[in-house]
């Protein structure tokens, strides 16, 4: 490895801190910049950088054994599905245990990253200082820039994104209000379930363009993600068995008063909830068609009906965004369909010295995704791993994307979807192949 290597890591959320730990283990010099005053990223409640989507009642939907780092087990007394405060504490303990905190420059963002003539990066910080690095790791997350629908008309009430939601009383008092939650993803179901208690919202609606399969958190007394099909079982066989099991577990969605999905179970990113089906079946949640337009307090729907509302909470997802590339690397942005293909979800073929950590919608977890990706990143940087040719990277990238996305219906929310277990098997095989290439070329 060249002693001249110096890496800039953008962000100190779960992806940034585990990448930093790997580089430190390999003796690779780096600086890490975090806009906030602490680590944790999205899991830092009331994060002063304004980018956390954590609400007060949030528990993670991934079980502890699935989300923990391989070299830092979660405390034995952690529950199956920890509250966000425990997740943040776990990340802070990880950083302190491995002595990573002193290398993080807090309250400092990366304003701009521009390619140098030599192939490195000139990184301009929010302090106004510009530093030069050989390599750049982007770990800024992809759940911080809300995607808000642009409905025709005018709404007299409060229209907000779920990113702003803290509790039924903040930032908007929702008790005794008529509330519409838009979407049927995990955040939508959590928020709708919380607001639908009879003593809370006067009326709680959920508006959706299509039905979804709502999956339970538990299966036979165990977290459902602990008994997922292992990646060595052929994917089609695993899907058939898993879909049959889901149908047996939850039955028909219409039996709960929900719209029937127009797709098979697991053809969408899983919507997991311990409460939503019960709340819907108990009559606390009322389903609506998609919103077509707004008129004062009236919400007009695609099926021709309408309801009156005081608050609309849009749990409508997020956009990938790399604002530090604005005006610089024009091709380093997602396309209009929210697509951003990468080799092993890490490298843009043909763009050297640039790595992405955690840029995937991983099922069941994203927490320890970058921990696995950092093995390839560190290998590139210390020379123990050699990338395939750009042409081969592009071929592998296309094949990987087709394999991971074939089970999902086409939508912006699925463009970076991966199966964590199968992804890791493929990634480790590629790392082994790249190490063999490096030895052959030595």
C-alpha positions in Angstrom: 0.0 0.0 0.0 1.2 3.5 -0.8 1.9 5.5 2.3 0.5 8.5 0.4 -3.1 7.2 0.6 -5.3 9.6 2.6 -9.1 9.0 2.7 -12.0 11.4 3.4 -15.1 9.8 4.9 -18.3 11.8 4.7 -20.6 11.0 7.6 -20.4 9.2 10.9 -23.6 7.3 10.9 -23.5 3.5 11.1 -22.0 3.2 7.6 -19.3 5.8 8.2 -18.1 4.5 11.6 -17.7 0.9 10.6 -15.8 2.0 7.4 -13.6 4.1 9.6 -12.9 1.1 11.9 -11.9 -1.0 8.9 -9.5 1.6 7.5 -8.0 2.0 11.0 -7.5 -1.8 11.2 -5.7 -1.7 7.9 -3.5 1.2 8.8 -5.1 3.4 6.2 -5.0 7.1 7.0 -8.3 8.9 6.9 -10.2 12.0 8.1 -13.9 11.7 8.9 -16.3 14.6 8.8 -19.7 14.7 10.5 -22.2 17.6 10.2 -23.7 16.8 13.7 -22.1 17.0 17.1 -22.2 13.2 17.6 -22.2 9.9 15.8 -25.3 8.0 14.9 -26.7 9.7 11.8 -30.3 8.8 11.3 -30.5 7.0 14.7 -29.6 10.2 16.6 -32.9 11.4 17.9 -33.3 15.2 17.6 -30.1 15.2 15.6 -29.1 18.9 15.4 -28.1 18.5 11.8 -31.8 18.1 11.0 -31.3 14.9 9.0 -32.6 12.3 11.4 -36.0 10.7 10.6 -36.3 9.1 14.1 -39.6 9.7 15.9 -40.0 9.4 19.7 -41.7 6.0 19.7 -39.5 4.3 17.1 -38.3 0.8 17.5 -36.1 -0.8 14.8 -37.8 -3.4 12.6 -34.7 -5.5 12.3 -33.9 -7.9 15.2 -30.8 -7.3 17.3 -29.0 -10.4 16.1 -29.4 -9.3 12.5 -28.2 -5.7 12.9 -25.2 -6.1 15.2 -21.7 -5.7 13.9 -19.8 -8.9 13.6 -16.9 -7.7 15.7 -19.0 -5.9 18.3 -22.0 -7.9 19.6 -24.9 -6.0 21.0 -25.4 -6.2 24.8 -27.0 -9.4 25.9 -29.8 -7.6 27.6 -30.9 -5.8 24.4 -34.5 -6.8 23.4 -35.4 -8.3 20.0 -36.4 -5.0 18.5 -34.6 -2.1 20.4 -35.8 1.4 20.8 -33.9 4.1 18.9 -32.2 5.2 22.1 -30.5 1.8 22.4 -29.5 1.8 18.8 -27.8 5.2 19.2 -26.1 4.0 22.4 -24.8 0.9 20.6 -23.2 3.1 17.9 -21.7 5.4 20.4 -20.3 2.5 22.3 -18.8 1.0 19.1 -17.0 4.2 18.3 -15.6 4.6 21.8 -14.7 0.9 22.2 -12.5 1.0 19.0 -11.1 4.5 19.7 -12.6 6.1 16.6 -14.0 9.3 18.1 -10.8 11.4 18.0 -10.6 10.9 14.2 -14.0 12.4 13.6 -14.3 16.2 13.0 -17.8 17.1 14.3 -20.0 20.0 13.4 -18.2 20.1 10.0 -19.8 19.2 6.7 -18.4 18.5 3.3 -19.6 21.3 1.0 -17.9 20.3 -2.2 -15.8 17.4 -3.5 -14.1 18.0 -6.8 -11.8 15.7 -8.8 -8.2 16.8 -9.1 -6.1 16.4 -12.2 -4.2 13.6 -10.5 -7.4 11.7 -9.8 -7.8 12.5 -6.1 -10.3 14.9 -4.5 -10.3 18.5 -3.3 -12.7 18.5 -0.5 -14.1 21.9 0.7 -15.5 21.9 4.2 -18.2 24.0 5.8 -15.4 25.8 7.7 -14.2 27.1 4.3 -11.1 25.0 4.4 -10.1 22.9 1.4 -8.2 19.6 1.9 -6.8 17.2 -0.7 -7.4 13.5 -0.5 -6.5 10.5 -2.6 -9.8 8.8 -2.0 -13.4 9.6 -1.0 -15.9 7.4 0.9 -19.5 8.7 0.7 -21.4 7.6 3.7 -24.0 10.4 4.0 -27.0 8.1 4.1 -30.1 8.1 1.9 -32.9 8.7 4.3 -32.5 12.5 4.9 -33.9 14.3 1.9 -37.7 13.8 1.9 -39.7 13.2 -1.2 -42.9 15.2 -0.8 -45.8 14.8 -3.3 -46.9 17.9 -5.2 -50.6 17.6 -5.0 -52.8 19.9 -7.2 -54.8 22.5 -5.3 -54.4 24.1 -1.8 -54.7 22.5 1.6 -55.8 24.7 4.6 -54.4 22.3 7.1 -50.8 21.1 7.8 -49.1 19.0 5.1 -45.8 17.5 6.2 -43.4 14.7 5.5 -43.0 11.9 8.0 -39.4 13.0 8.4 -40.7 15.9 10.5 -42.9 13.7 12.7 -41.7 13.4 16.3 -44.8 12.5 18.2 -48.6 12.9 18.1 -48.0 16.3 19.7 -44.9 17.5 17.8 -44.4 19.3 15.5 -48.2 19.4 15.2 -50.9 18.7 17.8 -52.8 15.8 16.2 -55.0 14.8 19.1 -58.7 15.2 18.1 -57.6 16.0 14.5 -58.6 14.3 11.3 -55.3 12.9 10.0 -54.4 11.3 6.7 -51.2 9.3 6.6 -49.9 8.7 3.0 -48.1 5.5 2.2 -47.9 2.0 3.5 -44.2 1.6 4.3 -42.7 0.9 7.7 -42.8 4.6 8.9 -46.3 5.1 7.6 -47.5 2.0 9.5 -45.8 3.0 12.7 -47.2 6.5 12.6 -50.7 5.5 11.6 -50.8 2.9 14.3 -49.7 5.4 16.9 -52.2 8.0 15.9 -55.1 5.7 15.4 -55.8 5.0 19.1 -59.4 6.1 19.8 -58.2 8.7 22.3 -55.8 10.3 19.8 -56.9 11.3 16.3 -60.6 11.8 15.8 -60.2 9.9 12.5 -57.1 8.3 11.1 -57.0 7.5 7.4 -54.3 5.8 5.4 -54.1 6.7 1.7 -52.3 4.4 -0.7 -51.9 3.9 -4.4 -51.8 0.1 -3.9 -52.1 -2.5 -1.3 -49.1 -4.1 0.5 -48.4 -7.3 2.4 -48.0 -6.4 6.0 -45.6 -8.8 7.7 -45.5 -9.7 11.4 -42.4 -9.1 13.5 -42.6 -12.5 15.0 -42.9 -16.0 13.7 -43.4 -18.9 16.2 -42.1 -16.8 19.0 -39.0 -15.7 17.3 -38.1 -12.5 15.3 -39.2 -13.3 11.8 -35.9 -12.2 10.3 -34.1 -14.8 12.3 -35.8 -17.6 10.4 -35.3 -16.2 6.9 -34.3 -18.7 4.2 -30.5 -19.0 4.2 -28.7 -17.7 1.1 -27.5 -21.1 0.0 -31.0 -22.1 -0.9 -31.9 -21.3 -4.5 -33.6 -18.0 -4.6 -36.7 -19.1 -6.5 -37.2 -22.0 -4.2 -36.8 -19.8 -1.2 -39.3 -17.2 -2.6 -42.0 -19.9 -3.2 -41.7 -21.2 0.3 -41.5 -17.8 1.9 -44.5 -16.5 0.0 -46.6 -19.5 1.0 -45.6 -19.1 4.6 -46.5 -15.4 4.6 -50.0 -16.2 3.2 -50.5 -18.8 5.9 -49.4 -16.3 8.6 -51.4 -13.3 7.7 -54.1 -14.5 5.3 -55.9 -12.1 3.0 -55.3 -8.4 3.5 -58.9 -7.7 2.7 -59.9 -9.6 5.8 -58.4 -6.7 7.8 -60.2 -4.1 5.7 -57.1 -3.4 3.7 -56.8 -3.3 -0.1 -55.5 -6.5 -1.7 -52.0 -6.1 -3.0 -51.5 -6.3 -6.8 -48.3 -8.2 -6.3 -46.9 -11.3 -4.6 -45.5 -11.2 -1.0 -41.9 -10.1 -1.0 -42.3 -8.3 -4.4 -42.0 -5.1 -2.5 -39.7 -3.9 0.3 -41.2 -5.5 3.4 -43.7 -3.5 5.4 -43.3 -4.9 8.9 -45.6 -4.0 11.8 -46.8 -5.6 15.0 -49.8 -3.3 15.3 -51.1 -2.2 11.9 -53.2 -5.3 11.0 -54.8 -5.3 14.4 -55.6 -1.6 14.3 -57.0 -1.9 10.8 -59.1 -4.9 11.7 -60.3 -3.2 14.8 -61.7 -0.3 12.8 -59.2 2.3 14.1 -57.5 2.7 10.7 -59.6 3.7 7.6 -58.2 3.1 4.2 -58.4 5.6 1.3 -57.5 5.6 -2.3 -54.6 7.7 -3.6 -54.9 11.5 -3.2 -55.8 13.2 -6.4 -56.1 16.9 -5.3 -56.7 19.2 -2.4 -59.3 21.9 -1.8 -59.2 23.7 1.5 -59.8 21.0 4.1 -61.2 18.6 1.5 -59.0 15.7 0.2 -60.2 14.4 -3.1 -59.3 10.8 -3.9 -58.7 8.9 -7.1 -61.8 6.8 -6.7 -64.0 9.9 -6.8 -64.6 10.1 -3.0 -63.4 12.7 -0.6 -62.8 13.2 3.1 -62.2 16.2 5.4 -58.7 16.4 7.0 -56.7 18.7 9.3 -53.3 17.1 8.9 -51.6 15.1 6.1 -48.5 13.2 6.9 -46.6 12.0 3.8 -44.6 8.9 4.5 -43.5 8.9 0.8 -39.8 8.1 1.0 -36.6 9.8 0.3 -34.3 10.9 -2.5 -30.6 9.9 -2.8 -28.6 13.1 -2.9 -25.0 14.0 -3.0 -25.0 17.8 -2.8 -21.2 18.0 -2.5 -20.9 16.9 -6.1 -23.0 19.8 -7.3 -21.1 21.8 -10.0 -18.4 19.2 -10.0 -18.8 15.6 -11.1 -22.0 16.0 -13.0 -22.5 12.3 -13.7 -22.3 11.4 -10.0 -26.0 11.7 -9.3 -29.1 9.4 -9.5 -31.1 9.6 -12.7 -34.7 10.8 -13.0 -36.0 7.3 -12.1 -34.0 7.2 -8.8 -31.5 4.8 -10.3 -27.8 4.8 -9.3 -26.2 1.5 -10.4 -22.9 0.6 -8.7 -20.5 -2.3 -8.8 -21.3 -4.3 -5.7 -23.3 -1.2 -4.6 -19.9 0.4 -3.8 -18.1 1.7 -7.0 -19.2 3.6 -10.1 -17.3 1.8 -12.9 -14.7 4.0 -14.4 -14.6 6.4 -11.5 -11.5 5.6 -9.5 -10.8 6.6 -5.9 -14.5 6.9 -5.0 -16.5 4.5 -2.8 -20.1 4.5 -1.5 -20.8 2.9 1.9 -24.4 1.8 2.8 -26.0 3.0 -0.3 -28.6 0.3 -0.6 -32.1 -0.6 0.6 -31.1 -3.8 2.3 -33.4 -6.5 3.5 -33.4 -7.2 6.4 -30.9 -4.6 7.6 -28.7 -1.7 6.4 -26.9 -1.3 9.8 -24.1 -3.7 9.1 -24.1 -3.5 5.3 -21.1 -1.1 5.2 -19.2 -3.3 7.6 -19.1 -6.0 4.8 -18.6 -3.4 2.0 -15.6 -1.9 3.9 -13.7 -5.2 3.4 -13.6 -4.5 -0.4 -12.9 -0.8 0.1 -9.9 -1.5 2.4 -8.6 -4.1 0.0 -8.6 -1.7 -2.9 -6.8 0.9 -0.8 -4.1 -1.4 0.6 -3.6 -3.2 -2.7 -4.7 -6.7 -1.4 -7.7 -6.6 -3.7 -7.7 -5.8 -7.5 -10.8 -4.7 -9.2 -11.9 -6.4 -12.5 -11.8 -4.3 -15.7 -14.3 -1.5 -16.1 -16.1 -3.6 -18.7 -16.3 -6.6 -16.4 -17.5 -4.3 -13.5 -20.3 -3.1 -15.6 -21.3 -6.7 -16.7 -21.3 -7.8 -13.1 -23.2 -4.7 -12.0 -26.0 -5.3 -14.5 -26.2 -9.0 -13.6 -26.3 -8.3 -9.9 -29.0 -5.6 -10.3 -31.1 -7.9 -12.4 -30.8 -10.7 -9.8 -31.6 -8.5 -6.8 -34.5 -6.6 -8.4 -36.3 -9.3 -10.4 -38.6 -10.2 -7.5 -39.7 -6.5 -7.0 -42.2 -4.5 -8.9 -40.8 -1.5 -10.7 -40.8 1.6 -8.5 -38.3 4.2 -7.3 -38.3 2.7 -3.8 -36.8 -0.5 -5.2 -34.0 0.7 -7.4 -31.3 0.0 -4.8 -32.9 -3.0 -3.1 -30.7 -5.9 -2.2 -31.1 -9.2 -0.3 -28.5 -8.8 2.5 -27.6 -12.5 2.8 -27.2 -13.2 -0.9 -25.4 -9.9 -1.4 -22.8 -10.8 1.3 -22.2 -14.2 -0.3 -21.6 -12.6 -3.7 -19.5 -9.8 -2.2 -17.2 -12.2 -0.3 -16.8 -14.3 -3.5 -15.8 -11.1 -5.4 -13.3 -10.1 -2.7 -11.7 -13.6 -2.9 -11.5 -13.3 -6.7 -10.0 -9.8 -6.5 -7.4 -11.0 -4.0 -6.4 -13.7 -6.4 -6.1 -11.1 -9.2 -3.9 -9.0 -6.9 -1.6 -12.0 -6.2 -1.4 -12.9 -9.8 -0.4 -9.4 -10.8 2.1 -8.9 -8.0 
